[in-house]
Amino acid sequence: MILAFEVGGAILAAALLGLFLFGLRRRLIQRPGGTFDCSLRPAPAADAEPAAGGKGWVYGVARYSGDRVEWFRVFSYAIRPRRVLERPLIEVTGRREPQGSEELALLSDAVVLSCVHRGTRLELAMSDDALTGFLAWLEAAPPGQRVNVA
């Protein structure tokens, strides 16, 4: 009986430690400022339905860092960003409202932005306010940088 309490206590302590580390990571990501909620997925093929079942979306947090946007998965313990998007290499190709089951997979006020970064097509979903800030950040590139915003 005492062994069961010890094992249960150890499991509870490990779960609490995991939750603490998860919260600490989130604080460390947000500490420098300039963060926004941003879901990401590789863009479907050009001939595919744009909202192919709402699959592939990963919820994350993006952070402005100079001429880069660093994207972190929300449900991860990794301290390094999963993806880094450099401002001069981002090309915005379009925007749309979530369609079909995407409405369930994304936050309620999300707008989907289609982009190309280093030849890779991807989609970013963010709120209207975050989209306004993101596009302003793209357009505020230093003189001489090529910026393509649809």
C-alpha positions as a Markdown table, in Angstrom:
| # | Residue | x | y | z |
|---|---|---|---|---|
| 1 | Met | 0.0 | 0.0 | 0.0 |
| 2 | Ile | 2.8 | 2.4 | 0.9 |
| 3 | Leu | 4.6 | 1.5 | -2.4 |
| 4 | Ala | 1.4 | 2.5 | -4.3 |
| 5 | Phe | 1.4 | 5.9 | -2.6 |
| 6 | Glu | 5.1 | 6.4 | -3.4 |
| 7 | Val | 4.6 | 5.5 | -7.0 |
| 8 | Gly | 1.5 | 7.7 | -7.2 |
| 9 | Gly | 3.4 | 10.6 | -5.6 |
| 10 | Ala | 6.3 | 10.2 | -8.0 |
| 11 | Ile | 4.0 | 10.2 | -11.0 |
| 12 | Leu | 2.2 | 13.3 | -9.7 |
| 13 | Ala | 5.5 | 15.1 | -9.0 |
| 14 | Ala | 6.7 | 14.2 | -12.6 |
| 15 | Ala | 3.5 | 15.5 | -14.0 |
| 16 | Leu | 3.7 | 18.8 | -12.0 |
| 17 | Leu | 7.3 | 19.2 | -13.1 |
| 18 | Gly | 6.4 | 18.7 | -16.7 |
| 19 | Leu | 3.6 | 21.3 | -16.5 |
| 20 | Phe | 6.0 | 23.7 | -14.8 |
| 21 | Leu | 8.6 | 23.3 | -17.5 |
| 22 | Phe | 5.9 | 23.7 | -20.2 |
| 23 | Gly | 4.8 | 27.0 | -18.7 |
| 24 | Leu | 8.4 | 28.2 | -18.2 |
| 25 | Arg | 9.2 | 27.5 | -21.8 |
| 26 | Arg | 6.2 | 29.6 | -22.9 |
| 27 | Arg | 7.3 | 32.5 | -20.7 |
| 28 | Leu | 10.8 | 32.3 | -22.1 |
| 29 | Ile | 9.5 | 32.4 | -25.7 |
| 30 | Gln | 7.3 | 35.4 | -25.0 |
| 31 | Arg | 9.8 | 37.3 | -22.8 |
| 32 | Pro | 11.5 | 39.3 | -25.6 |
| 33 | Gly | 8.1 | 40.4 | -26.8 |
| 34 | Gly | 6.6 | 40.6 | -30.3 |
| 35 | Thr | 4.8 | 37.2 | -30.2 |
| 36 | Phe | 1.5 | 36.1 | -31.7 |
| 37 | Asp | -0.5 | 32.9 | -32.1 |
| 38 | Cys | 0.1 | 31.4 | -35.5 |
| 39 | Ser | -0.8 | 27.9 | -36.8 |
| 40 | Leu | 1.3 | 26.5 | -39.7 |
| 41 | Arg | 1.1 | 23.8 | -42.2 |
| 42 | Pro | 2.8 | 22.9 | -45.5 |
| 43 | Ala | 0.6 | 24.2 | -48.3 |
| 44 | Pro | -1.4 | 21.6 | -50.2 |
| 45 | Ala | -0.5 | 20.9 | -53.9 |
| 46 | Ala | -1.6 | 23.6 | -56.3 |
| 47 | Asp | -4.3 | 21.3 | -57.8 |
| 48 | Ala | -5.6 | 20.2 | -54.4 |
| 49 | Glu | -8.6 | 21.5 | -52.5 |
| 50 | Pro | -7.2 | 24.4 | -50.4 |
| 51 | Ala | -8.9 | 23.1 | -47.3 |
| 52 | Ala | -8.1 | 19.5 | -47.6 |
| 53 | Gly | -9.9 | 18.4 | -44.5 |
| 54 | Gly | -8.2 | 20.9 | -42.2 |
| 55 | Lys | -5.4 | 18.4 | -41.7 |
| 56 | Gly | -1.8 | 19.2 | -41.0 |
| 57 | Trp | -2.3 | 22.4 | -39.0 |
| 58 | Val | 0.1 | 22.7 | -36.1 |
| 59 | Tyr | -0.8 | 25.3 | -33.4 |
| 60 | Gly | 2.1 | 27.5 | -32.5 |
| 61 | Val | 3.5 | 30.8 | -31.4 |
| 62 | Ala | 5.6 | 33.1 | -33.7 |
| 63 | Arg | 8.1 | 35.6 | -32.4 |
| 64 | Tyr | 9.6 | 38.6 | -34.3 |
| 65 | Ser | 13.4 | 38.6 | -34.0 |
| 66 | Gly | 15.0 | 41.3 | -36.2 |
| 67 | Asp | 14.5 | 40.2 | -39.8 |
| 68 | Arg | 13.2 | 36.8 | -38.9 |
| 69 | Val | 10.0 | 35.3 | -37.5 |
| 70 | Glu | 10.7 | 32.3 | -35.3 |
| 71 | Trp | 7.9 | 29.8 | -35.1 |
| 72 | Phe | 7.6 | 27.5 | -32.1 |
| 73 | Arg | 5.1 | 24.6 | -31.6 |
| 74 | Val | 2.9 | 25.2 | -28.6 |
| 75 | Phe | 2.8 | 21.6 | -27.4 |
| 76 | Ser | 6.5 | 21.0 | -27.2 |
| 77 | Tyr | 9.4 | 21.3 | -24.7 |
| 78 | Ala | 11.9 | 22.4 | -27.4 |
| 79 | Ile | 13.5 | 25.8 | -26.7 |
| 80 | Arg | 14.7 | 26.3 | -30.3 |
| 81 | Pro | 12.2 | 27.4 | -33.0 |
| 82 | Arg | 10.8 | 24.7 | -35.2 |
| 83 | Arg | 10.9 | 27.0 | -38.2 |
| 84 | Val | 12.6 | 30.3 | -39.0 |
| 85 | Leu | 11.3 | 32.6 | -41.7 |
| 86 | Glu | 13.6 | 35.3 | -43.0 |
| 87 | Arg | 11.9 | 38.5 | -44.1 |
| 88 | Pro | 13.6 | 38.9 | -47.5 |
| 89 | Leu | 12.8 | 35.3 | -48.4 |
| 90 | Ile | 9.0 | 35.4 | -47.6 |
| 91 | Glu | 6.7 | 35.8 | -50.5 |
| 92 | Val | 3.0 | 36.2 | -49.7 |
| 93 | Thr | 0.9 | 34.6 | -52.5 |
| 94 | Gly | -2.6 | 35.1 | -51.2 |
| 95 | Arg | -5.0 | 35.0 | -48.3 |
| 96 | Arg | -8.4 | 33.4 | -47.6 |
| 97 | Glu | -10.8 | 32.5 | -44.9 |
| 98 | Pro | -10.7 | 29.0 | -43.4 |
| 99 | Gln | -12.9 | 26.5 | -45.3 |
| 100 | Gly | -14.7 | 23.4 | -44.2 |
| 101 | Ser | -13.2 | 21.5 | -41.3 |
| 102 | Glu | -10.4 | 24.1 | -41.2 |
| 103 | Glu | -12.8 | 26.2 | -39.2 |
| 104 | Leu | -12.6 | 23.6 | -36.4 |
| 105 | Ala | -8.9 | 23.1 | -36.6 |
| 106 | Leu | -8.0 | 26.8 | -36.4 |
| 107 | Leu | -8.7 | 29.6 | -33.9 |
| 108 | Ser | -12.1 | 31.2 | -34.4 |
| 109 | Asp | -11.0 | 34.5 | -36.0 |
| 110 | Ala | -8.2 | 33.1 | -38.1 |
| 111 | Val | -7.2 | 34.2 | -41.6 |
| 112 | Val | -5.1 | 31.8 | -43.8 |
| 113 | Leu | -2.1 | 33.4 | -45.5 |
| 114 | Ser | -0.4 | 31.4 | -48.3 |
| 115 | Cys | 3.4 | 32.0 | -48.5 |
| 116 | Val | 6.5 | 30.7 | -50.2 |
| 117 | His | 9.7 | 30.6 | -48.2 |
| 118 | Arg | 12.9 | 29.4 | -49.8 |
| 119 | Gly | 10.9 | 27.6 | -52.5 |
| 120 | Thr | 8.7 | 25.8 | -49.9 |
| 121 | Arg | 5.0 | 26.6 | -50.0 |
| 122 | Leu | 3.3 | 26.9 | -46.6 |
| 123 | Glu | 0.2 | 28.4 | -45.0 |
| 124 | Leu | 0.1 | 30.5 | -41.8 |
| 125 | Ala | -3.2 | 31.0 | -39.9 |
| 126 | Met | -3.4 | 34.0 | -37.6 |
| 127 | Ser | -5.9 | 36.5 | -36.3 |
| 128 | Asp | -6.8 | 39.7 | -38.3 |
| 129 | Asp | -4.7 | 41.8 | -35.8 |
| 130 | Ala | -1.7 | 39.5 | -36.1 |
| 131 | Leu | -2.0 | 39.5 | -39.9 |
| 132 | Thr | -2.0 | 43.3 | -40.0 |
| 133 | Gly | 1.1 | 43.3 | -37.8 |
| 134 | Phe | 2.8 | 40.6 | -39.9 |
| 135 | Leu | 2.1 | 42.3 | -43.2 |
| 136 | Ala | 3.3 | 45.7 | -41.8 |
| 137 | Trp | 6.5 | 43.9 | -40.6 |
| 138 | Leu | 7.1 | 42.5 | -44.1 |
| 139 | Glu | 6.5 | 45.8 | -45.7 |
| 140 | Ala | 8.8 | 47.6 | -43.3 |
| 141 | Ala | 11.8 | 45.9 | -44.7 |
| 142 | Pro | 14.9 | 48.2 | -45.1 |
| 143 | Pro | 15.3 | 49.9 | -48.4 |
| 144 | Gly | 16.7 | 47.6 | -51.2 |
| 145 | Gln | 15.2 | 44.4 | -49.8 |
| 146 | Arg | 12.8 | 42.6 | -52.1 |
| 147 | Val | 9.4 | 42.2 | -50.4 |
| 148 | Asn | 6.4 | 40.7 | -52.1 |
| 149 | Val | 3.1 | 41.1 | -50.3 |
| 150 | Ala | -0.1 | 40.1 | -52.0 |
